């Protein structure tokens, strides 16, 4: 899923398909790349489950899958909490080091903050691992990146 979201063109296709259904050919007109390249991007998004494709006559229509996007958002929020916890822990450790270097007796508050941050990190990691088990086997394809807005 993250591979699909890593490309700016795919994120833009996803954004456009949130508001309404689009044909792949109408999407292709919005980018300075070939129809085949846009089709490949759509394929990556579909393989990740972020968009749904359906046929209507000769056209292939795509729309975003709001439930899957909400799940991706929750997963990203878990990573955000994880990394914020790590940064908070590092800040606390650096604050203790600065106090020690300045000759100021350490109150231990930095260590307590580091422990709280580590606890938050473990909680975020536990929530994230449950979500990643279901998305780890999603195959994805590399695509081009040339959005025109």
HELIX and SHEET records of a PDB file:
HELIX    1   1 UNK A    2  UNK A    5  1                                   4    
HELIX    2   2 UNK A    8  UNK A   19  1                                  12    
HELIX    3   3 UNK A   24  UNK A   28  1                                   5    
HELIX    4   4 UNK A   35  UNK A   47  1                                  13    
HELIX    5   5 UNK A   66  UNK A  101  1                                  36    
HELIX    6   6 UNK A  109  UNK A  135  1                                  27    
SHEET    1   A 3 UNK A  22  UNK A  23  0                                        
SHEET    2   A 3 UNK A  59  UNK A  64 -1                                        
SHEET    3   A 3 UNK A  51  UNK A  56 -1                                        
END                                                                             
